[in-house]
């Protein structure tokens, strides 16, 4: 808790929550930039609010200050991420706050981007503005797990999604899998895709399922055409798809599909960050690819959609791993669980 009175901290939490709600408005459309929200408060009244809608467009602070107008003078600005201090495609937001005449800025968390990394706070403080950092940090950072991890480690935040039966099966022996889970679970997967910079799959999934792996939901709060489709990465070490680049499979017709033919999955993840600015990655694949990422401890979050059905021992397993003893098991902590229609969604984090 920042060094504030209980009353002031309670007010700061309330208004920061409003800023977080603003940030959520840009959750699916800001890639590769983080989703950021801002509210301007004058005498405990919100006089301006805004969010960052798209890379290359003004940041949240600019929209909120424009909304507040002259009432920003002497006000408090609540921002979900440290205001930028450098000139990129847009001017520095910290300077905009200085010029607006606000007297205090409350920030959920610092920006680990090397171009910012505390410089925004320094600029504000040097201008005589009171700065408070650390209000609802965890809640704000949850919106930008990929961006924050990539800035800190140069690796993306990796989610592995699996749809399974009660007995841990993902398809019949012949590959038939449509549909194990219901409409509500499949709609939820659209949200995962919409916030991902890249989707990784395997050549076997391409050949058997011929998927699109695109974002097509109309229930995201924004029009589907506003959501940039994630790029697709196909693991094709055996070059099974090299003769099909023009016609046979939907993913092969996309000009932005990346074919990865090396064994090193860690290198792939680093490339997705450094060359493609893909900070959140979703794995939608078969058991072999899923098992490889899990065994190499490259998964940050395992999401299991479990349908109330049994497919039997001949059906295909969730993951291809072969621990030889209980000591080698892969364990997870249940982070959240919820029911989606008739299915159960489990979000698990590595123990």
Secondary structure per residue as TSV (DSSP state, phi and psi in degrees):
chain	resnum	aa	ss	phi	psi
A	1	X	-	360.0	127.6
A	2	X	-	-57.9	161.3
A	3	X	S	-76.1	77.9
A	4	X	-	-134.3	160.6
A	5	X	-	-66.5	156.2
A	6	X	H	-58.0	-41.3
A	7	X	H	-63.6	-45.7
A	8	X	H	-66.9	-39.8
A	9	X	H	-64.6	-37.5
A	10	X	H	-63.4	-41.7
A	11	X	H	-65.2	-42.0
A	12	X	H	-62.6	-40.5
A	13	X	H	-62.1	-42.9
A	14	X	H	-60.8	-49.9
A	15	X	H	-73.1	-29.3
A	16	X	H	-68.4	-35.1
A	17	X	H	-61.7	-37.0
A	18	X	H	-65.0	-37.4
A	19	X	H	-66.3	-37.7
A	20	X	H	-64.5	-39.5
A	21	X	H	-62.9	-36.6
A	22	X	H	-63.1	-44.5
A	23	X	H	-59.2	-36.0
A	24	X	H	-61.1	-24.4
A	25	X	T	-63.9	-23.7
A	26	X	T	-104.6	10.2
A	27	X	T	-55.8	-40.8
A	28	X	T	-98.1	-1.8
A	29	X	T	-124.2	-1.3
A	30	X	S	-94.7	-9.0
A	31	X	T	-49.6	139.2
A	32	X	T	-87.4	3.9
A	33	X	S	-73.2	155.5
A	34	X	-	-72.7	156.1
A	35	X	-	-82.6	120.6
A	36	X	-	-132.0	141.2
A	37	X	E	-126.5	156.4
A	38	X	E	-146.5	139.8
A	39	X	E	-129.9	144.9
A	40	X	E	-109.1	128.0
A	41	X	E	-121.9	126.6
A	42	X	E	-122.8	118.7
A	43	X	T	52.6	46.5
A	44	X	T	64.2	21.5
A	45	X	E	-122.0	132.5
A	46	X	E	-73.1	117.6
A	47	X	E	-111.0	-8.0
A	48	X	E	-160.3	146.6
A	49	X	E	-153.9	155.2
A	50	X	E	-173.9	166.4
A	51	X	E	-141.8	161.0
A	52	X	-	-82.0	115.5
A	53	X	-	-89.5	-25.3
A	54	X	S	-169.6	143.8
A	55	X	T	-57.9	132.7
A	56	X	T	96.6	-16.5
A	57	X	S	-98.7	165.2
A	58	X	-	-53.9	152.7
A	59	X	-	-83.1	173.1
A	60	X	H	-57.4	-40.1
A	61	X	H	-61.7	-37.7
A	62	X	H	-65.3	-43.9
A	63	X	H	-65.9	-40.7
A	64	X	H	-67.0	-40.8
A	65	X	H	-66.6	-38.8
A	66	X	H	-63.5	-39.9
A	67	X	H	-65.2	-37.5
A	68	X	H	-76.6	-33.5
A	69	X	G	61.6	-136.5
A	70	X	G	-66.1	-18.7
A	71	X	G	-74.5	-3.8
A	72	X	G	-72.1	-23.4
A	73	X	T	-62.7	122.8
A	74	X	T	78.9	5.4
A	75	X	-	-89.4	176.6
A	76	X	E	-111.5	131.8
A	77	X	E	-103.4	131.0
A	78	X	E	-108.7	122.0
A	79	X	E	-129.3	137.0
A	80	X	S	-79.6	-13.3
A	81	X	S	-146.8	144.7
A	82	X	-	-46.8	127.7
A	83	X	-	-60.2	140.5
A	84	X	-	-70.0	152.2
A	85	X	-	-119.8	5.0
A	86	X	S	-119.8	161.2
A	87	X	-	-95.8	116.0
A	88	X	S	-114.7	-121.6
A	89	X	S	-76.5	-14.5
A	90	X	S	-132.6	157.0
A	91	X	-	-66.9	162.7
A	92	X	-	-67.1	130.1
A	93	X	H	-72.5	-31.2
A	94	X	H	-59.7	-40.4
A	95	X	H	-67.1	-37.0
A	96	X	H	-62.4	-38.7
A	97	X	H	-66.2	-40.9
A	98	X	H	-59.9	-47.0
A	99	X	H	-70.2	-21.2
A	100	X	H	-74.5	-23.4
A	101	X	T	92.5	12.3
A	102	X	-	-64.6	150.3
A	103	X	S	-102.6	-16.6
A	104	X	E	-147.7	143.2
A	105	X	E	-129.3	126.7
A	106	X	E	-109.1	126.4
A	107	X	E	-121.6	133.0
A	108	X	S	-66.6	-47.1
A	109	X	S	-157.8	156.5
A	110	X	-	-73.9	152.5
A	111	X	-	-90.5	117.2
A	112	X	-	-76.7	-3.3
A	113	X	-	-55.2	124.5
A	114	X	T	-54.7	-24.1
A	115	X	T	-76.3	-13.6
A	116	X	T	-116.2	-82.4
A	117	X	T	41.9	56.7
A	118	X	T	95.0	-16.2
A	119	X	H	-68.3	-31.7
A	120	X	H	-63.8	-44.0
A	121	X	H	-62.6	-43.9
A	122	X	H	-59.6	-44.0
A	123	X	H	-60.5	-43.0
A	124	X	H	-65.1	-45.8
A	125	X	H	-66.9	-36.5
A	126	X	H	-66.0	-22.7
A	127	X	T	-87.2	3.3
A	128	X	T	86.8	13.1
A	129	X	-	-89.8	134.0
A	130	X	E	-73.2	131.3
A	131	X	E	-123.7	131.7
A	132	X	E	-120.5	128.2
A	133	X	E	-120.4	137.9
A	134	X	-	111.2	29.0
A	135	X	S	-102.6	118.3
A	136	X	S	54.8	42.5
A	137	X	H	-59.5	-47.3
A	138	X	H	-60.9	-44.6
A	139	X	H	-65.2	-39.0
A	140	X	H	-70.7	-40.9
A	141	X	H	-68.4	-24.2
A	142	X	G	-61.5	-23.2
A	143	X	G	-76.8	-20.2
A	144	X	G	-133.6	46.3
A	145	X	H	-58.9	-41.2
A	146	X	H	-68.7	-49.3
A	147	X	H	-57.9	-47.4
A	148	X	H	-66.0	-42.3
A	149	X	H	-65.6	-42.0
A	150	X	H	-63.9	-40.2
A	151	X	H	-66.9	-31.9
A	152	X	H	-86.3	-32.6
A	153	X	H	-128.0	-8.6
A	154	X	S	65.9	19.8
A	155	X	-	-122.7	147.5
A	156	X	-	-81.4	166.8
A	157	X	E	-86.2	121.6
A	158	X	E	-109.1	124.4
A	159	X	E	-110.7	135.5
A	160	X	E	-111.8	121.4
A	161	X	E	-110.0	132.1
A	162	X	E	-135.3	132.9
A	163	X	E	-105.4	124.9
A	164	X	E	-140.4	163.8
A	165	X	-	-87.3	178.0
A	166	X	T	-62.1	-31.4
A	167	X	T	-95.6	23.3
A	168	X	S	70.5	35.6
A	169	X	E	-115.9	143.4
A	170	X	E	-111.6	-11.3
A	171	X	E	-168.3	160.5
A	172	X	-	-70.9	168.4
A	173	X	T	-58.6	-30.3
A	174	X	T	-85.9	2.6
A	175	X	S	97.8	-8.4
A	176	X	-	-62.9	125.9
A	177	X	-	-142.1	-1.3
A	178	X	T	-100.4	113.7
A	179	X	T	-123.5	138.5
A	180	X	S	-79.2	-47.4
A	181	X	S	-95.5	166.3
A	182	X	-	-89.9	-178.9
A	183	X	H	-59.0	-37.8
A	184	X	H	-65.4	-40.6
A	185	X	H	-67.1	-41.2
A	186	X	H	-67.3	-33.5
A	187	X	H	-67.4	-36.5
A	188	X	H	-65.3	-34.0
A	189	X	H	-62.1	-31.6
A	190	X	H	-60.5	-35.5
A	191	X	H	-65.5	-41.1
A	192	X	H	-62.1	-43.3
A	193	X	H	-64.8	-41.3
A	194	X	H	-64.0	-27.7
A	195	X	T	-97.9	6.3
A	196	X	-	-101.3	138.3
A	197	X	S	-79.5	-26.2
A	198	X	E	-149.2	150.1
A	199	X	E	-118.9	130.1
A	200	X	E	-106.0	132.2
A	201	X	E	-139.8	177.8
A	202	X	E	-111.9	161.8
A	203	X	H	-62.7	-32.7
A	204	X	H	-63.0	-42.4
A	205	X	H	-62.9	-40.5
A	206	X	H	-61.5	-45.6
A	207	X	H	-69.6	-41.4
A	208	X	H	-80.7	-43.5
A	209	X	H	-101.3	-22.7
A	210	X	-	47.4	56.3
A	211	X	-	-79.8	164.2
A	212	X	-	-94.3	-36.9
A	213	X	-	54.0	41.5
A	214	X	-	-111.0	174.9
A	215	X	-	-100.6	120.5
A	216	X	-	-136.7	8.7
A	217	X	-	-74.1	144.0
A	218	X	S	-105.0	13.8
A	219	X	-	-115.9	28.1
A	220	X	S	-96.4	-3.1
A	221	X	S	89.6	-7.9
A	222	X	S	-135.8	158.6
A	223	X	-	-65.9	140.7
A	224	X	G	-53.6	-35.0
A	225	X	G	-70.0	-15.8
A	226	X	G	-79.7	-19.5
A	227	X	S	-89.1	118.4
A	228	X	-	-67.6	127.3
A	229	X	-	-66.3	136.1
A	230	X	-	-64.5	146.5
A	231	X	E	-69.7	156.5
A	232	X	E	-113.7	134.7
A	233	X	E	-115.4	124.3
A	234	X	E	-108.2	120.7
A	235	X	E	-78.4	113.4
A	236	X	-	-138.2	59.2
A	237	X	T	-60.8	-33.4
A	238	X	T	-88.5	5.0
A	239	X	-	55.1	44.8
A	240	X	T	-72.9	-20.1
A	241	X	T	-107.0	3.8
A	242	X	T	-64.9	-22.6
A	243	X	T	-95.9	7.1
A	244	X	-	-120.8	20.8
A	245	X	T	-68.4	-17.9
A	246	X	T	-105.8	-21.7
A	247	X	T	-140.5	-50.8
A	248	X	T	-65.8	-38.7
A	249	X	S	-121.0	144.1
A	250	X	H	-60.8	-40.5
A	251	X	H	-67.8	-28.4
A	252	X	H	-74.2	-17.1
A	253	X	H	-82.2	-15.7
A	254	X	-	-76.9	134.0
A	255	X	T	-75.3	-17.7
A	256	X	T	-98.8	6.7
A	257	X	-	-69.8	130.7
A	258	X	E	-103.3	128.3
A	259	X	E	-101.6	118.0
A	260	X	E	-105.5	119.1
A	261	X	-	-119.2	17.9
A	262	X	S	-101.6	163.0
A	263	X	S	-80.1	-26.5
A	264	X	-	-77.9	101.3
A	265	X	H	-75.1	-31.8
A	266	X	H	-63.0	-40.2
A	267	X	H	-62.4	-40.7
A	268	X	H	-58.0	-46.9
A	269	X	H	-62.8	-39.2
A	270	X	H	-64.8	-39.1
A	271	X	H	-64.4	-39.9
A	272	X	H	-61.5	-34.0
A	273	X	H	-76.9	-52.4
A	274	X	H	-73.3	-35.6
A	275	X	T	-102.5	-26.2
A	276	X	T	-120.0	-3.5
A	277	X	-	53.0	41.3
A	278	X	-	-96.9	106.4
A	279	X	-	-99.7	-20.2
A	280	X	E	-123.6	127.5
A	281	X	E	-123.3	135.7
A	282	X	E	-115.9	130.4
A	283	X	E	-101.3	119.5
A	284	X	-	-124.8	101.0
A	285	X	-	-153.1	-175.3
A	286	X	-	-86.9	-174.5
A	287	X	H	-65.3	-34.4
A	288	X	H	-67.3	-50.0
A	289	X	H	-64.6	-44.1
A	290	X	H	-58.6	-44.6
A	291	X	H	-63.5	-38.0
A	292	X	H	-63.2	-45.6
A	293	X	H	-65.8	-38.4
A	294	X	H	-68.5	-45.0
A	295	X	H	-66.6	-29.6
A	296	X	T	-88.1	7.5
A	297	X	T	55.5	45.5
A	298	X	-	-106.9	5.7
A	299	X	-	-101.5	123.9
A	300	X	S	-87.0	-28.3
A	301	X	E	-150.2	126.3
A	302	X	E	-106.0	123.4
A	303	X	E	-116.2	117.4
A	304	X	E	-115.0	123.3
A	305	X	E	-101.6	112.9
A	306	X	E	-109.8	121.4
A	307	X	-	-92.5	148.4
A	308	X	S	-81.1	65.7
A	309	X	-	-146.5	164.5
A	310	X	-	-122.2	132.4
A	311	X	-	-110.7	-11.7
A	312	X	-	90.3	166.1
A	313	X	T	-72.0	-17.6
A	314	X	T	-83.4	-13.5
A	315	X	S	-71.8	166.0
A	316	X	E	-79.0	140.5
A	317	X	E	-78.5	166.1
A	318	X	S	-63.7	-52.0
A	319	X	-	-139.1	151.7
A	320	X	-	-100.5	88.1
A	321	X	-	-134.5	153.1
A	322	X	-	-138.3	68.6
A	323	X	-	-64.7	140.7
A	324	X	S	-91.6	-11.2
A	325	X	S	-154.7	167.0
A	326	X	G	-62.1	-27.6
A	327	X	G	-65.5	-20.4
A	328	X	G	-98.8	3.9
A	329	X	-	-64.1	152.8
A	330	X	-	-97.0	115.9
A	331	X	-	-108.1	151.5
A	332	X	E	-136.9	155.8
A	333	X	E	-102.1	137.3
A	334	X	E	-76.6	114.4
A	335	X	E	-84.6	-49.9
A	336	X	E	-144.3	158.4
A	337	X	E	-146.1	142.4
A	338	X	E	-155.5	157.5
A	339	X	E	-98.0	130.4
A	340	X	E	-119.0	102.6
A	341	X	T	63.4	-123.6
A	342	X	T	-93.7	-1.2
A	343	X	E	-103.9	161.9
A	344	X	E	-109.9	130.8
A	345	X	E	-107.4	124.1
A	346	X	E	-114.3	126.7
A	347	X	E	-108.0	119.2
A	348	X	E	-122.5	144.4
A	349	X	E	-117.5	142.1
A	350	X	E	-57.4	137.0
A	351	X	-	-70.5	360.0
